[in-house]
Amino acid sequence: MQPHPPEDLLVIDIETVSVFPCYDAMDAGWQKCWDRKVMRQVTDADSSAKLYEKQAGVMAEFARILCISCGLFEKNQYRQLFVQSFFGMDEKILLTEFLLFVKQLENRAARFCFAGHNIKEFDIPFICRRLIYNQLRIPKSLDFQNMKPWETNLLDTFQYWRFGDYKHFTSLELLSKLLDIPSSKNDIDGSMIHELFWHQPGTPKQETLERIKAYCEKDIISTANLILRLKGLPLLMDEDIRKI
């Protein structure tokens, strides 16, 4: 585990959803791009249209961010975690708010470190691609393209748990179960977000977004405790969590 103390970490997690509710909602040009993207995966069981609902939500070219949750450790007499989320229907607005938050951290700490589970391969690349799409500048602390590997300010619990093994993916849920990390119960998981967001008639979108935010913040707390466990430090209790 990298030597960064927890108080130097910004724990992040994102929730995303496809731009369109279904394949047929796209125009012919977008359908053609999607068909080419997944052409090698199409089978009798999974048509291009079915694959859209299954996979589009995790591809930055076909999806958008609904929520970015952040966690910051603070230690006085004991350690606490402050959790804040940027979420909403307007992706550009939530990204702009997130950038302002990151800018404040850049000004406050010369070298804070992004932390999370699988953020190297998913969350951070997704955020950067959507920043470019929304014509927003990638902040220096996220611009890993110009950094040498040892210069990147990144702590990825998924990469750490691999120990050089690239055979399989280990989920945050599995690691939390294995390492006896308490997890707040939630009525949804990541695989349900497309259905929840696009196919729940009669449910106000703001109510849906609040549920998605709650799920994202749960993962922030689980990731924060995973980091503490990997560092051999005491876990956070419910009373140690402060939501902003």
C-alpha positions as CSV (number, residue, x, y, z in Angstrom):
1,M,0.0,0.0,0.0
2,Q,1.3,3.4,-1.0
3,P,2.7,5.5,1.9
4,H,0.1,8.3,1.6
5,P,-1.7,8.8,5.0
6,P,-5.5,8.6,4.7
7,E,-5.8,12.3,5.3
8,D,-4.0,12.9,1.9
9,L,-6.6,10.9,0.0
10,L,-9.6,11.9,-2.0
11,V,-11.8,8.8,-2.4
12,I,-14.0,9.0,-5.5
13,D,-16.7,6.9,-7.1
14,I,-19.0,7.6,-10.1
15,E,-22.4,6.3,-11.3
16,T,-23.1,6.5,-15.0
17,V,-26.0,5.8,-17.3
18,S,-26.5,5.5,-21.1
19,V,-27.4,8.7,-22.9
20,F,-30.4,7.1,-24.6
21,P,-32.9,4.8,-22.9
22,C,-32.6,2.1,-25.6
23,Y,-31.0,1.3,-28.9
24,D,-34.1,2.4,-30.9
25,A,-34.0,5.8,-29.3
26,M,-30.7,6.6,-31.2
27,D,-30.6,8.0,-34.7
28,A,-29.2,5.9,-37.5
29,G,-25.7,7.5,-37.2
30,W,-25.4,6.6,-33.5
31,Q,-26.8,3.1,-34.1
32,K,-24.2,2.5,-36.8
33,C,-21.4,3.6,-34.4
34,W,-22.8,1.3,-31.7
35,D,-23.1,-1.6,-34.1
36,R,-19.5,-1.3,-35.0
37,K,-18.4,-1.0,-31.4
38,V,-20.0,-4.3,-30.3
39,M,-20.1,-6.2,-33.6
40,R,-17.7,-9.0,-32.2
41,Q,-20.0,-9.5,-29.2
42,V,-23.3,-10.0,-31.0
43,T,-24.8,-13.5,-30.6
44,D,-28.1,-15.2,-31.1
45,A,-28.9,-14.4,-27.5
46,D,-27.5,-10.9,-27.4
47,S,-28.4,-8.6,-30.3
48,S,-26.8,-5.2,-30.7
49,A,-29.9,-3.7,-29.2
50,K,-29.7,-5.9,-26.1
51,L,-26.0,-5.2,-25.7
52,Y,-26.8,-1.4,-25.6
53,E,-28.9,-1.8,-22.5
54,K,-26.3,-4.0,-20.9
55,Q,-23.1,-2.2,-21.8
56,A,-23.6,1.4,-23.0
57,G,-23.8,2.8,-19.5
58,V,-20.1,2.1,-18.9
59,M,-18.8,3.5,-22.2
60,A,-18.0,7.2,-22.0
61,E,-18.8,7.7,-25.7
62,F,-22.4,6.4,-25.2
63,A,-23.0,7.3,-21.5
64,R,-22.9,10.2,-19.1
65,I,-22.2,10.7,-15.4
66,L,-25.1,11.0,-13.0
67,C,-23.2,11.3,-9.7
68,I,-19.6,11.8,-8.5
69,S,-19.2,11.1,-4.8
70,C,-16.1,12.1,-2.8
71,G,-14.8,11.1,0.6
72,L,-12.1,13.0,2.6
73,F,-10.5,11.7,5.8
74,E,-9.9,14.1,8.7
75,K,-8.2,13.2,11.9
76,N,-8.3,15.2,15.2
77,Q,-8.8,13.0,18.3
78,Y,-10.1,10.3,16.0
79,R,-10.5,9.7,12.3
80,Q,-13.6,10.8,10.4
81,L,-14.8,10.7,6.8
82,F,-16.6,13.6,5.1
83,V,-18.7,12.6,2.1
84,Q,-19.9,15.0,-0.5
85,S,-21.7,14.2,-3.8
86,F,-22.2,16.1,-7.1
87,F,-25.2,14.8,-8.9
88,G,-28.0,15.8,-11.2
89,M,-29.5,15.6,-14.7
90,D,-27.1,18.2,-16.1
91,E,-23.7,16.5,-16.5
92,K,-21.9,19.7,-17.3
93,I,-23.1,21.4,-14.1
94,L,-22.1,18.5,-11.8
95,L,-18.7,18.2,-13.5
96,T,-18.1,22.0,-13.1
97,E,-18.9,21.7,-9.4
98,F,-16.6,18.7,-9.1
99,L,-13.8,20.7,-10.8
100,L,-14.2,23.5,-8.3
101,F,-13.9,21.1,-5.5
102,V,-10.8,19.5,-7.0
103,K,-9.3,23.0,-7.5
104,Q,-9.8,23.8,-3.9
105,L,-7.9,20.6,-3.0
106,E,-5.1,21.4,-5.4
107,N,-4.7,24.8,-3.8
108,R,-4.8,23.4,-0.3
109,A,-2.5,20.3,-0.7
110,A,0.6,20.2,-3.0
111,R,0.1,16.5,-3.6
112,F,-3.1,14.9,-2.6
113,C,-3.9,11.5,-4.0
114,F,-7.0,10.2,-5.7
115,A,-8.2,6.9,-4.3
116,G,-10.9,4.4,-5.2
117,H,-11.7,0.9,-6.4
118,N,-10.9,0.4,-10.1
119,I,-10.6,4.2,-10.7
120,K,-7.5,3.8,-12.8
121,E,-9.3,1.8,-15.5
122,F,-12.8,3.2,-15.1
123,D,-13.7,6.3,-13.0
124,I,-10.9,8.6,-13.9
125,P,-10.8,7.9,-17.6
126,F,-14.5,8.2,-17.8
127,I,-14.5,11.6,-16.0
128,C,-11.7,12.9,-18.3
129,R,-13.5,11.8,-21.4
130,R,-16.7,13.4,-20.3
131,L,-14.9,16.6,-19.4
132,I,-13.6,16.8,-22.9
133,Y,-17.1,16.1,-24.3
134,N,-18.5,19.0,-22.2
135,Q,-15.7,21.3,-23.3
136,L,-14.2,21.5,-19.8
137,R,-10.5,21.6,-19.0
138,I,-9.0,18.5,-17.3
139,P,-7.4,19.7,-14.1
140,K,-3.6,19.2,-13.6
141,S,-4.2,16.6,-10.9
142,L,-6.2,14.4,-13.3
143,D,-4.0,14.8,-16.3
144,F,-2.1,11.6,-16.1
145,Q,-1.3,11.6,-19.8
146,N,1.8,13.7,-19.2
147,M,2.9,11.9,-16.0
148,K,5.4,9.1,-15.6
149,P,3.9,6.0,-13.9
150,W,5.6,6.8,-10.6
151,E,4.3,10.4,-10.7
152,T,0.6,9.6,-10.8
153,N,-1.2,10.6,-7.7
154,L,-3.4,7.5,-7.6
155,L,-4.3,4.8,-5.1
156,D,-6.4,2.1,-6.7
157,T,-7.5,-0.7,-4.3
158,F,-8.4,-3.0,-7.2
159,Q,-4.9,-2.7,-8.6
160,Y,-3.3,-3.1,-5.2
161,W,-5.3,-6.3,-4.6
162,R,-4.1,-7.8,-7.9
163,F,-0.5,-8.0,-6.6
164,G,0.5,-8.2,-10.3
165,D,-2.2,-10.8,-11.2
166,Y,-4.2,-9.8,-14.3
167,K,-6.4,-12.9,-14.5
168,H,-9.7,-11.7,-13.1
169,F,-11.6,-8.8,-11.6
170,T,-12.3,-8.5,-7.9
171,S,-15.3,-6.4,-7.0
172,L,-15.5,-4.0,-4.1
173,E,-18.5,-6.1,-2.8
174,L,-16.3,-9.3,-2.7
175,L,-13.4,-7.6,-1.0
176,S,-15.6,-6.1,1.6
177,K,-17.1,-9.5,2.3
178,L,-13.7,-11.2,2.4
179,L,-12.1,-8.6,4.7
180,D,-15.1,-8.3,7.0
181,I,-15.8,-4.7,6.1
182,P,-19.4,-3.6,7.1
183,S,-21.6,-2.4,4.3
184,S,-24.7,-0.3,4.6
185,K,-27.7,-2.1,3.1
186,N,-29.0,-0.6,-0.1
187,D,-32.0,-1.4,-2.3
188,I,-30.0,-1.2,-5.6
189,D,-26.7,-2.1,-7.1
190,G,-24.8,-0.9,-10.2
191,S,-26.4,-3.4,-12.5
192,M,-29.8,-1.9,-11.8
193,I,-29.1,1.7,-12.6
194,H,-30.1,1.6,-16.3
195,E,-33.4,0.1,-15.5
196,L,-34.0,2.3,-12.5
197,F,-33.2,5.5,-14.4
198,W,-34.8,4.9,-17.8
199,H,-37.6,2.4,-17.2
200,Q,-39.5,3.4,-14.0
201,P,-42.6,5.3,-15.2
202,G,-44.2,7.4,-12.6
203,T,-41.1,7.8,-10.5
204,P,-39.7,11.4,-10.4
205,K,-36.2,11.6,-11.7
206,Q,-35.0,13.6,-8.6
207,E,-36.2,10.7,-6.4
208,T,-34.3,8.2,-8.6
209,L,-31.1,10.4,-8.5
210,E,-31.3,10.5,-4.7
211,R,-31.3,6.7,-4.6
212,I,-28.4,6.5,-7.0
213,K,-26.5,9.1,-4.9
214,A,-27.1,7.1,-1.7
215,Y,-25.7,4.0,-3.5
216,C,-22.7,5.9,-4.7
217,E,-22.0,7.2,-1.2
218,K,-22.3,3.7,0.3
219,D,-19.5,2.6,-2.0
220,I,-17.3,5.6,-0.9
221,I,-17.7,4.5,2.7
222,S,-16.9,0.9,1.8
223,T,-13.8,1.9,-0.2
224,A,-12.6,4.2,2.6
225,N,-12.8,1.3,5.0
226,L,-11.1,-1.0,2.5
227,I,-8.2,1.4,2.4
228,L,-8.0,1.5,6.2
229,R,-8.1,-2.3,6.3
230,L,-5.3,-2.6,3.8
231,K,-3.2,-0.1,5.8
232,G,-3.9,-2.0,9.0
233,L,-5.8,0.9,10.6
234,P,-9.1,0.8,12.6
235,L,-12.3,0.9,10.5
236,L,-14.7,3.8,10.5
237,M,-17.9,3.5,12.6
238,D,-21.3,5.0,11.6
239,E,-20.7,7.9,13.9
240,D,-17.4,8.7,12.1
241,I,-19.2,9.4,8.8
242,R,-20.3,13.0,8.0
243,K,-22.3,13.6,4.9
244,I,-22.2,17.2,3.4
